[in-house]
Amino acid sequence: MINTALKNIRRSPYQALAAVSMTGLTVFVVSLFALVSLASQLILTSFETKPQVIAYLSDEHKPEDVNLLISDLTTTGLVKQSIYVSKEEALKIYKESVGNDPLLLGTVTDLGIITADVLPASVEITAKSPDNFPTIVSILERSKIVSSTPNGQKEIDFPQDVISELTAWTRAIRTAGLILAIILSINSVITIMIIISMKIASRRYEIGTMKLLGAKGAFIIKPYLIESVLYGAVGGVIGWLASYIALLYSTPFLASRFVGIIPLPVSPVIMLALLAVLVVFFSSLGLFSGLLAAVRFLKR
């Protein structure tokens, strides 16, 4: 059966090329969108696991007041973690982040003049969802130990717009990728189905003779089903290989921009798992396409 399927492919190489090209293009797009969706999810997770709301405290705050504020935040059930950062810890974080880079130091040329008294203590809150920001901020604004600016505004930092935009972009990428993958998959099914139908139709007299000799329908269509599966499998490998090459070429550009967020280069285990999923899925899609074409012809 496999030899017959390979013989059918060799007899019409251009039709085979069309089927493999369409399937390969579909796999290429699907694998790229899968990798982009994974990357966007890692970026979103990185932002969500870091402190998202920072409330700076006045110098007159007391430990019991800080504990009460953290308790109020925790009881809402909207907070993953609340951490108190003292002045000394703030100084240590500042020195580690600035280092010796004069561009980052700005007008400060000697870190020795920066002391713990200069920096404020703070409470760093990690929310369970960006939708919880308004409730968390309202609790912080009512707290007396949160410092205020000269115009009476509480000193609270929270990148609500950034995370909301990132969440919206992640959902949009997934939706667009899913729609495009469905459209291209349907085109692949139609392409393979048309090619298999043409091949079966061109051998209708041969198939008629086989049926007169007592051949069953399953025996007759099996080589065409194998051929359909080969189109899906080969197209899956080619599309995956093209996406992997594109990823490897873009890794130096991406690595410098997503350092510490996305592990680059991508692990071969992830790529091999993606290959296995794509080959199995598109082989099944090819089998379905060939089955549609063969059953339709046998009914006629």
Secondary structure, 3 states (H helix, E strand, C coil): CHHHHHHHHHHCHHHHHHHHHHHHHHHHHHHHHHHHHHHHHHHHHHHHHCCCEEEEECCCCCHHHHHHHHHHHHHCCCEEEEEEECHHHHHHHHHHHHCCCHHHHCCCCCHHHCCCCCCCCEEEEEECCHHHHHHHHHHHHHCCCECECCCCCECEECCHHHHHHHHHHHHHHHHHHHHHHHHHHHHHHHHHHHHHHHHHHHCHHHHHHHHHCCCCHHHHHHHHHHHHHHHHHHHHHHHHHHHHHHHHHHHHHHHCCCCCCCCCCCCHHHHHHHHHHHHHHHHHHHHHHHHHHHHHHHHC
